Structures are given as structure tokens and as C-alpha cells.
Amino acid sequence: MKVFGLLVLILVTVGVVSLLVLGIQSRQGQPPGLLNGHLRPCVDKPNCVCSETGGNVAHSVPPIPVSGFDSGLLARVEQAVADMGGRVEQAQDNYLAATFRSAIFGFVDDLELRLDSRHAVLHVRSASRVGYSDLGVNRKRVKELRRRLMTTGETT
């Protein structure tokens, strides 16, 4: 029985250390950025959602419709992201990149938004930098951002 307990303790310790290392590793790098003027597609892992998926239903989320394209729109979107706990890393005319860090282990996720004025939408991509599954965190983040923008009247 003591051997079993020791084995469990070793396995738990190895698991926790592995998660700590992945958390540290996820803090390296930057948001992916645009590719040919669009958000990058998700890789074949369930830890990413994107409104510019190219038909990949597993990763698909609808873009966020927006009303009006005044100069303050991106600032109001930045505020909504900050209110959700995100840190804006980059904000340009039609692109915003932010990072979110998990409370436990400090995993970093990237949230990217691209304003498509032609279609009056914000395209959105939210993805984990490391690991395989995100337990639905990125999809929930996009849903919460949509809710916040609808509450403030930014969406149609």
C-alpha cells in the first residue's frame, strides 16, 4: 500500500511540474498576427476557435456584428477585453491582439480581432498557445466578449 501511495505522489508531482513548465512555455512568443489580411486558421487541436475558419466547423464561431465604425470603436473593444482580464498587446486600425493568462499555472491564450468594415463585423480568433484541450475556455471567452459588446451597444 505504501508503494502505491508513493507512486501516486510521484505521478501527481510529475503532472504538476509538467503543467508548470507548459505554463512558462506558453508565456513565450506573441499572438500569431494576420496572414494575408485575415486571422490565421486554427490548427488541428480543440483549443482554438475562429470566425475565419474556412469551413472547419469544430473551430467555427460567428463573427461579431458591429454597428458604426467611428474612431472610438477599437478603444471600446479594448476596454471590453481589459474588463474581461485581457492585456492588449497590439492595437492598429483594424486589428487587436490581446493575451489572457489562466489563474492556475499561468497558461497564455491569444485573442485576436480583425475589423471587417466591408461586412460590418469583428472577426475573432481565440486560441491557447500550448497544450491540446482548453476545456472550452476560448469558445466561452468569445461568447463573453460578444455579450459584453452587445450590452454596450457595439453590436447590431
Beta strands, then each sheet from edge to edge (+ up, - down):
strand 1: 34-35
strand 2: 38-39
strand 3: 48-50
strand 4: 64-65
strand 5: 87-91
strand 6: 95-101
strand 7: 108-116
strand 8: 121-128
sheet 1: 1+ 2-
sheet 2: 3+ 8- 4+
sheet 3: 3+ 8- 7+ 6- 5+
end
